[in-house]
């Protein structure tokens, strides 16, 4: 049986993974959500203004009430900027399975930040949630 505990804050050496607040909207627009190349990599639309981002954040924030909703803002400790996101976007309770999706702003790519993020999320999935496969 999966042990759902929802999106909890996780820290790594360089990052804080936490729930999205509405105040992340500027960083999201600045670093990834308005970039067509990044958004197309995981079949998401490009967002062009704060109203669109606010609507998306409302969806995420209201979903945090569900114990099986896992979506983290990736925040750089050094600057406190939200530079991307990672989620278990497909959670299969019957088969103890979770699938990861992530994105990070192009300015922050090729620095090992996603590797650091994915490692800790996989660890969380196996140890805390009890996934058998990710």
C-alpha positions in Angstrom: 0.0 0.0 0.0 1.3 3.5 -0.8 1.8 5.9 2.0 0.6 9.2 0.6 1.8 12.3 2.5 1.5 14.9 -0.3 4.1 17.4 -1.3 6.5 17.9 1.6 9.5 20.3 1.6 12.8 18.6 0.8 16.2 20.1 0.9 19.4 19.2 -1.0 22.8 20.8 -0.9 21.8 23.5 -3.4 18.0 23.4 -3.6 14.8 23.5 -1.7 11.9 21.6 -3.1 8.6 22.9 -1.8 5.0 23.7 -2.7 4.3 26.5 -5.1 3.0 29.8 -3.6 1.4 32.5 -5.8 4.6 34.6 -5.4 6.5 32.2 -7.7 4.7 33.7 -10.7 7.5 36.1 -11.7 10.3 33.5 -11.5 8.2 31.0 -13.4 7.6 33.5 -16.3 11.3 34.6 -16.2 12.9 31.2 -16.2 10.8 28.5 -17.9 7.0 28.8 -18.3 7.2 31.4 -21.1 9.9 29.5 -23.0 8.3 27.6 -25.9 11.2 25.2 -26.2 11.1 24.1 -22.5 7.3 23.9 -22.4 7.2 21.9 -25.6 9.5 19.2 -24.2 6.7 18.1 -21.9 3.7 19.0 -24.0 2.7 22.1 -22.0 1.4 25.4 -23.4 3.6 28.5 -23.2 2.3 31.0 -20.6 2.7 34.7 -21.5 1.3 36.7 -18.6 0.8 36.6 -14.9 -3.0 35.9 -15.2 -2.3 32.7 -17.0 0.4 31.7 -14.5 -1.9 32.6 -11.6 -4.6 30.3 -13.0 -2.1 27.4 -13.2 -0.9 28.1 -9.7 -4.5 28.0 -8.4 -4.8 24.5 -9.9 -1.5 23.4 -8.2 -2.2 25.1 -4.9 -5.8 23.6 -4.6 -4.4 20.2 -5.5 -2.0 20.2 -2.6 -5.0 19.3 -0.4 -4.9 15.8 -1.9 -2.5 13.5 -0.2 -1.5 11.9 -3.5 -0.6 15.1 -5.2 3.2 15.6 -5.6 4.5 18.7 -7.3 7.5 20.7 -6.1 8.9 24.1 -7.0 12.6 23.8 -7.5 14.2 26.7 -5.6 17.8 27.7 -5.7 19.0 28.1 -2.1 21.6 30.7 -3.0 19.1 33.2 -4.5 15.7 31.9 -3.4 14.6 31.9 -7.0 12.1 29.3 -8.3 14.0 27.8 -11.3 11.8 24.9 -12.3 9.5 22.1 -11.2 9.3 18.4 -10.6 6.4 16.1 -10.0 5.1 12.6 -9.8 2.4 13.3 -12.4 1.2 9.7 -12.8 0.6 7.8 -9.6 -0.7 4.3 -9.9 -1.9 3.1 -6.5 -2.7 -0.4 -7.6 0.7 -1.1 -9.1 2.7 1.1 -6.7 4.1 3.2 -9.5 4.9 6.8 -10.0 6.2 8.7 -13.1 8.3 11.8 -12.9 8.1 14.9 -15.0 10.4 17.9 -14.6 11.6 21.1 -16.2 14.2 23.7 -15.3 15.1 27.1 -16.9 17.7 26.9 -19.6 20.0 29.2 -17.6 20.2 26.5 -14.9 20.7 23.5 -17.2 23.9 21.5 -17.4 24.8 22.3 -13.8 23.7 19.0 -12.2 20.7 20.6 -10.6 18.1 18.3 -12.1 20.3 15.3 -11.3 20.4 16.4 -7.7 16.6 17.0 -7.8 15.7 13.7 -9.4 17.9 11.7 -7.0 16.2 13.0 -4.0 12.7 12.7 -5.5 13.3 9.0 -6.4 14.6 8.4 -2.8 11.4 10.1 -1.5 9.3 7.9 -3.8 10.8 4.7 -2.7 11.3 5.4 1.0 8.4 7.7 1.9 5.6 6.8 -0.5 6.5 3.2 -1.0 6.6 3.1 -4.8 7.9 -0.2 -6.2 8.7 1.4 -9.6 9.5 5.0 -10.7 
